């Protein structure tokens, strides 16, 4: 039998899926390893998709999506960021992941380099490698609040650097970029003529701080930002698979060409569900935000009581916690041991990069009592005595 391609064979396994699938096969396990919203989808969203099927809306749509949905995404993104956004710049995608893939397909050639965060979402690097590009990791360290620093980015620049990937609010960290930091990162990108891909999957979920999109600082004479958003997290539509890529002007024709070569278009019924989510009642978003905040506060209290250090989450719905006192330098193996011995699944920090060694990501999506019970089974940090 012939071999598969070298670059596909070299892709590492997704450690989040690895532990989560093991947990799903473990009766009674408390699953805190995956970011799956736990609320029922709003009824008007479901009915819109079913109505589209009843109307036999089962044909191809334009590559970029149906016009009303593109307009709704443009209006929402513009309102959130005090921007005028033309619907012609909006490209409907099969979730944020496809938006990321489309943007990288458009911007990266063989051997080109893309700056990605470490710790950061694993598909940033996986997607780049599938395109024969080279992911270059910029460090996010605990001593700097897991925030990027321009001086670190400067040291990583090379003649093939083409793209900077930003993610705020961050998965896995829950960190949020300030306006000053966002402006500084955009100044860096402009100074070095880099494209920017901004992953904003969690823009609706911040706690006492604003979400600041890099697109706010994207000047008309130097438009360089591709913003990937999704309805998966905001409205709990992970299986509907609808997001959007907001692009600089003039990108639709090349994106049409790329989209046609992959899936042609997003399913029509999914697009009508998405339209209902964006234009209908927004109760789901408010309810989810309040629930995630309560879970963040409850989880923070448990970790603090057990002496476990963690990053104070300002956004998304995850907590990033330091279990290095228990993991013996191999957090990937340790999370499987935790599942076997305590019946709790958390995501290993190394799923998100080497700097995640010793750390775990805890999802705050589910039932509060189950979250608190799961965290109470984590090994507390022994008291630290000063000499």
N, C-alpha and C positions, 0 to 999 in steps of 0.2 A: 504494500500500500504506500502511495506517495506521502511525503511529510507535509504537514501544514507549514505556513510561512514562519520564518524565524521570529519576526517581530510579534506575531500573535502568540506563539508558543512561549515567548519570554514574559508575557504579561503576568504579574504576580496575582495570586488569588486575593479576592476581596475579603479581608479579615472580618468585616462587619457581617457579611452574609455567612461566613464560616461559623461564627459563634451563634448567630441568630438561628440558622438552620439546625444546629445542634440543640438549641434551646427548644425549638418547635417540636423536636423529637423526644423531648424530656418531659414526661407527665408532671404537671403541677409547677413547672418552672415559672419564675417571675422574669419576664423578658423586658429588660431595660436597655437593650442594645441597638434598637432600630427606631428611626424617626417616623413612625406611622401614627398620624393623628387618630384619636380614638373616638371622635364624635360621629354620629350618623351624618351622612351628607344631607344638606337641606333639601326638603321635599320639592321645592320649585325647580331646583337644579336637576333632580332626577326626572321630573315630569317634562322638562324641556327636551332632554335627550330622548325620552320615550315618544314625545310628540313628533320629533324629527323623524324617527323611525316609522311612526304611523303615517306620516306624510310621504313616506318612501324617499326621504332625503338620504339616499344611499349611493349617490354618484360622486365622482371626483369633485373637489372644490378647486379653486385656484391654488397654485403652489403656496402662496403666501397666506392663504386662509380666506374665509368669507369676510366681506367688507364690514358688516356691522361689528364683528368681533375685533377686527383690527382697529376700528374706530373706538371701541370700548377700552381696549388696552391702551391706546394712545391717550384717551381722556384721563384714564386712571393714573397712568405714569406721569402725565403732565400736571395733574392736580397735586399729586404727592410731592412733586419736585419743583413746583412753580415754574414750569417750562411750557412752551408751545411745542407740541409734538405732532407732526403730520402723520396721519395713519399710513401713508406710504412708506414710512420708516419702520413699521411694525411687521414682523414676520411670525406667523403662528407656528409653533413647534410642538412636537410630541414630548412635552415636558421640558424643564430647564436643561436636562442632560443633552437632549438633541440640539437645543440652542447652543450649548457649549461646543458640541461637535461641529455644527454648521459654521460657527465663528472661526474655530481653529482650522477647519477645512479651507476656509476662504483666505486666511491670513498666514498660514504656515506652509513652507515648502520643506522638502527633504533636507534634513540637517539644520533647519532653523531652530533657534532656541526660544523657549517660552519660560518666563519667570513665574514659578508657582510657590504657594506658601507651604512651609513645613513647621508645624502640623497644618494640614489642609485636606480638603475632601479628596479621596483617592482617585476619582476619575479625572481630575485635572491632569495628572501624569499619565494615566492609562490612555486617555484620548489622544494626547500628544504623541505617545509612542505608536499608537495605531496609525497615525498619519506620517510616521517616519520622521517626526520632529524630536527635539531633545528637550525634556523638561529640566530646568535648572532651579533647584529649591532655594528660596530665600528663608532665612531663619526667623522664627517667632519664639522668643525665649521668655521664660517665666519672669526673669528679672526686669524685663521691659513690658510686663503685662501682656505678653503674647501679642504685641502690636508690631507691625513692620516698621523698619527704620530705613530711611533713604540711604544712609551711609552703607548699610548692608547691601542694598540693591546696587549701589554704585560699584561695589567691589565685584559683583557678579556679571557685570556687563561685558559682552564680547562682540566681535564683528558680526555674529549671526543672531544676536538678540533682536527679536521682532515684536514680542508680545509680553505684556505684564498682566497677570491674572490677579484680581482683587476679590475678596469675599468678606462682606460686612452686611449684616450680622454673620458671624463666622460659624460654620459647621466644620469642626467639632467644638469650638472654644466658647461660643457665646459672647465673644468680644465684639465691640462695635467701634468703628472708626469715628473720631471726632471730625468736625468740619475742618479744623486746622490740618489734621493729618491727611484727610482726603484731598485737600487743596495741595498739600506738599507732594503727595504721590502723583497727582495729575501734573504738577509742575515738572516733576522728574520725568514723567512719560513724554511730555512735550519737549523738554530739553534734549532728550535722546531719540526723539521721533519714533516712539513705540506705540503700537496699538494697545488698547486696554480692553480686556474682557472682564466685566464686573458681574459676578454671581450674586444676585440679590434675592435668593429664594425665600429669605426670612424677613423681608423688609417690613412686613406688617406686625412683627413681633419684637418690639424693643420695650425696655423697662426704664422709664424715667430719663431716657436720653433719646434724641431724635435719630432717625435713620437719615444718613446723608449720602445721596447717590453721587458717584463721580461724574455722572452726566451733567450735574449742575455747573461744573467747571470746564465743560467741553466747548471751547470757543468755536464760533461759526467758521472761522478761517482755518481751524486746525482740528476738525471733527475726527475723533479717533476712538470713541467709546462704543463698545457693543455691550448692551445690558441684557442679561439673561434673567427672566422672571418666570414664575410658575404659579399655577393654581393648586398644585399638589399639596403644599403645606398650608397656604392661606385659607383654602376652602375645604381641605381634606379630600381632594380629588386625586389621590395618588394613582388610582387605576384608570381614571379618565384620560390621563396623559395629554394635558394641554398646558403649554407655556407660551412665552413670546420672547423673541429676540428683537430688541429695539436697537436699530443700527444707525450709523451715520447716513447722510443722504446719498442716494445714487447706488445703493447696494442690491436692489431687488433683482435685477437681471442675473448677476452672477449667483445670487442665492437661489433663484429659481432653477438654475442649471444644476446646482449642487443638490437641492431638494429633490428634483426629478430623478436624480441618479440613486437616491436612497429610498424614499417612501412615497414620492409624488406629492402627498398632502396628508394632513391630519384627518382622521375620520370625521365625517360631517356631523354625526350625532354628538360626538364629543365636543365639537365646536359650538353647537347650539346649547349644550349643557354649560359650557364655559361662558357663553354670552349671558345666560341667565344668572350665573354666579356673579359676574361683574356688574350687571345692571339691576339685579333684584335686591331684596332685603339683605342687609349685611350683618344680621344677628349672629351668624356663625362665627364671624371674625372676632367680634367683641367677646363672645362667650369663650372662644378658644384662648384669646389673649389673657382673660381673667383667670382661666384655669391654669395656664402655663405659669403665670406669675405666682399663683398659690402653690403650685407644685415646686417651683424654683425655691420659694421661701421655706417650704416644708423640708425639702431635700437639703438645703443649706444648713438648716438647724440640726438635722441628723448628723451631717458630716462634721459640723463644728463641735457637736457634743462628743463625737468619737475621736476628736483630735486630728481629723483628716483635712489636709490643706486642699483648697479648691479655688478656682478662678471665679470671682463674683460675676455671674452671667448678666450682661446688660441686654442681650438679645437672643434670638432663636429659641429653641426649647431643649437645651442640653446643659449639663454641668460637666466641667472638666476637672477631674479630681486626681490628686497625687497619692497613688498607692505604692510608691517605690519602697516603702518600709516592709511590704509584704511580698513583692513580686519577684524577688531574687534575680533581677536583671533580665527577666523574660516575661513581659506582661502578656504576650500572646499565649504562652502555655498556661500562665496563671489564671486567665479568665476561664479557660476550659476546666481547670481544677476547681475554681469557684463554682462553676455550674454543676460539676459532679458532686461536690461536697455540700454546697449550700443551696443549690437549686436556683441560682440567680445568674442571669446573663447580662453582662455589660460589654461595651465595645472596647477592645484594647487600643491604647493610644498609638501603638505602632501601625494600626490600620491607616493612620493619617500622616505618617512620616517618622523618621528616626528620632526626632526630638520628643515624640510621644512615648518613648520608652519609660515605663514606670507609671504612666498616667492612664486613666480610663475616661471614656465618655459615657455619661448617664443620660438616657432619654427621659424627658419630663412630660411625655405625651399622655400617659395612661392614668389609671386610677390612683388617687392620692394615697389611699391606705396601702395599696400594693407597692407603690414606690417607697413609702416609708419603711415598710416591712423588709423589702429587698435591701435597702441601704443599711438597715440595722444589722444585717448579716455580714457586712463588710468588716474586715479586721481593723480595729481601731489602731491608731498610732500610739506606741508606748510613750509614756511621759518623757519629756526631754528635760534633762537637768543641766543647769549651767555649772561649769567647774569654778 
